[in-house]
Amino acid sequence: MEYSVEEQRRLEQARKKVQSIMGFYKHLIAYVIVNLFLLAYKAFSLEAGETFFTFSTFSTAFFWGIGLMFHAVGVFATGIFFGSNWEERKIREYMEREKGRSAKWE
């Protein structure tokens, strides 16, 4: 099946978006599995008198969670700061600007 140039561009953008979403979900799964393992390990290796609920117990989940949150924002909220089609508008703007510059010298 043949696609127009515009359809090919949109198809490629859709593929990239799906890949980035899939990458986020893989990151989320790794986060859950690793942190569950670390918490279970800590729970089963407590010494007498040692408490489970300390910052060090949850520090990996906390800091990794911040990174995961930024990953989610990058994947799902890209339109918040730049709006939809911002990249396309900027590319067209620069192309038009360059077109005007080259016309002056010809």
DRENDO-1510 file (C-alpha; in Angstrom, 1 decimal, always signed):
<recs>
REC; n; res; u; v; w
REC; 1; MET; +0.0; +0.0; +0.0 .
REC; 2; GLU; +1.4; +3.4; -1.0 .
REC; 3; TYR; +1.1; +6.4; +1.2 .
REC; 4; SER; +1.5; +10.1; +0.3 .
REC; 5; VAL; +4.4; +12.0; +1.8 .
REC; 6; GLU; +2.1; +13.5; +4.4 .
REC; 7; GLU; +0.6; +10.1; +5.4 .
REC; 8; GLN; +4.1; +8.6; +5.6 .
REC; 9; ARG; +5.2; +11.5; +7.9 .
REC; 10; ARG; +2.1; +11.0; +10.1 .
REC; 11; LEU; +2.7; +7.2; +10.2 .
REC; 12; GLU; +6.3; +7.7; +11.3 .
REC; 13; GLN; +5.2; +10.2; +14.0 .
REC; 14; ALA; +2.6; +7.7; +15.2 .
REC; 15; ARG; +5.2; +4.9; +15.3 .
REC; 16; LYS; +7.6; +7.1; +17.3 .
REC; 17; LYS; +4.8; +8.0; +19.8 .
REC; 18; VAL; +3.8; +4.3; +20.2 .
REC; 19; GLN; +7.5; +3.4; +20.8 .
REC; 20; SER; +7.9; +6.1; +23.4 .
REC; 21; ILE; +4.7; +4.9; +25.2 .
REC; 22; MET; +5.9; +1.4; +25.1 .
REC; 23; GLY; +9.3; +2.5; +26.5 .
REC; 24; PHE; +7.5; +4.3; +29.4 .
REC; 25; TYR; +5.5; +1.1; +30.2 .
REC; 26; LYS; +8.7; -1.0; +30.2 .
REC; 27; HIS; +10.2; +1.6; +32.5 .
REC; 28; LEU; +7.2; +1.4; +34.8 .
REC; 29; ILE; +7.2; -2.4; +34.9 .
REC; 30; ALA; +10.9; -2.4; +35.8 .
REC; 31; TYR; +10.3; +0.2; +38.5 .
REC; 32; VAL; +7.5; -1.9; +40.1 .
REC; 33; ILE; +9.4; -5.2; +39.9 .
REC; 34; VAL; +12.7; -3.9; +41.2 .
REC; 35; ASN; +11.2; -1.9; +44.0 .
REC; 36; LEU; +8.9; -4.7; +45.1 .
REC; 37; PHE; +12.0; -6.9; +45.3 .
REC; 38; LEU; +14.0; -4.3; +47.2 .
REC; 39; LEU; +11.2; -3.8; +49.7 .
REC; 40; ALA; +10.6; -7.5; +50.2 .
REC; 41; TYR; +14.4; -8.0; +50.7 .
REC; 42; LYS; +14.4; -5.3; +53.3 .
REC; 43; ALA; +11.3; -6.6; +55.1 .
REC; 44; PHE; +12.8; -10.1; +55.3 .
REC; 45; SER; +16.3; -9.0; +56.4 .
REC; 46; LEU; +15.3; -6.8; +59.3 .
REC; 47; GLU; +17.5; -7.1; +62.4 .
REC; 48; ALA; +15.9; -7.2; +65.8 .
REC; 49; GLY; +14.8; -3.7; +66.8 .
REC; 50; GLU; +15.3; -2.3; +63.3 .
REC; 51; THR; +12.3; -0.5; +61.8 .
REC; 52; PHE; +11.0; -1.0; +58.2 .
REC; 53; PHE; +9.6; +2.5; +57.7 .
REC; 54; THR; +12.7; +4.6; +57.3 .
REC; 55; PHE; +13.6; +6.9; +54.4 .
REC; 56; SER; +16.5; +4.6; +53.4 .
REC; 57; THR; +14.0; +1.8; +52.8 .
REC; 58; PHE; +12.0; +3.9; +50.3 .
REC; 59; SER; +14.8; +6.1; +48.9 .
REC; 60; THR; +15.3; +4.1; +45.8 .
REC; 61; ALA; +11.6; +4.1; +45.0 .
REC; 62; PHE; +11.3; +7.8; +45.8 .
REC; 63; PHE; +14.2; +9.0; +43.6 .
REC; 64; TRP; +13.5; +6.6; +40.8 .
REC; 65; GLY; +9.8; +7.6; +41.0 .
REC; 66; ILE; +10.8; +11.2; +40.3 .
REC; 67; GLY; +12.7; +10.1; +37.2 .
REC; 68; LEU; +9.7; +8.0; +36.2 .
REC; 69; MET; +7.4; +11.0; +36.6 .
REC; 70; PHE; +9.6; +13.1; +34.3 .
REC; 71; HIS; +9.6; +10.2; +31.8 .
REC; 72; ALA; +5.7; +10.2; +32.0 .
REC; 73; VAL; +5.6; +13.9; +31.4 .
REC; 74; GLY; +7.9; +13.6; +28.4 .
REC; 75; VAL; +5.8; +10.9; +26.9 .
REC; 76; PHE; +2.2; +11.9; +27.7 .
REC; 77; ALA; +2.3; +15.6; +28.3 .
REC; 78; THR; +4.5; +16.9; +25.4 .
REC; 79; GLY; +1.7; +19.2; +24.2 .
REC; 80; ILE; +1.4; +21.1; +27.6 .
REC; 81; PHE; +4.5; +23.3; +27.0 .
REC; 82; PHE; +4.6; +23.6; +23.3 .
REC; 83; GLY; +1.1; +22.8; +22.1 .
REC; 84; SER; +0.2; +20.4; +19.3 .
REC; 85; ASN; +2.2; +20.6; +16.1 .
REC; 86; TRP; +4.6; +23.1; +17.7 .
REC; 87; GLU; +7.6; +21.3; +16.1 .
REC; 88; GLU; +5.9; +21.4; +12.6 .
REC; 89; ARG; +5.1; +25.1; +12.9 .
REC; 90; LYS; +8.7; +25.9; +13.9 .
REC; 91; ILE; +10.2; +23.8; +11.1 .
REC; 92; ARG; +7.9; +25.6; +8.6 .
REC; 93; GLU; +8.9; +29.0; +10.1 .
REC; 94; TYR; +12.6; +28.3; +9.7 .
REC; 95; MET; +12.1; +26.9; +6.2 .
REC; 96; GLU; +10.2; +30.1; +5.2 .
REC; 97; ARG; +12.9; +32.3; +6.8 .
REC; 98; GLU; +15.7; +30.4; +4.9 .
REC; 99; LYS; +13.7; +30.6; +1.7 .
REC; 100; GLY; +13.5; +34.4; +2.1 .
REC; 101; ARG; +17.2; +34.6; +2.7 .
REC; 102; SER; +18.2; +32.6; -0.3 .
REC; 103; ALA; +15.8; +34.6; -2.5 .
REC; 104; LYS; +17.7; +37.8; -1.6 .
REC; 105; TRP; +21.0; +36.4; -2.9 .
REC; 106; GLU; +19.7; +34.9; -6.2 .
</recs>
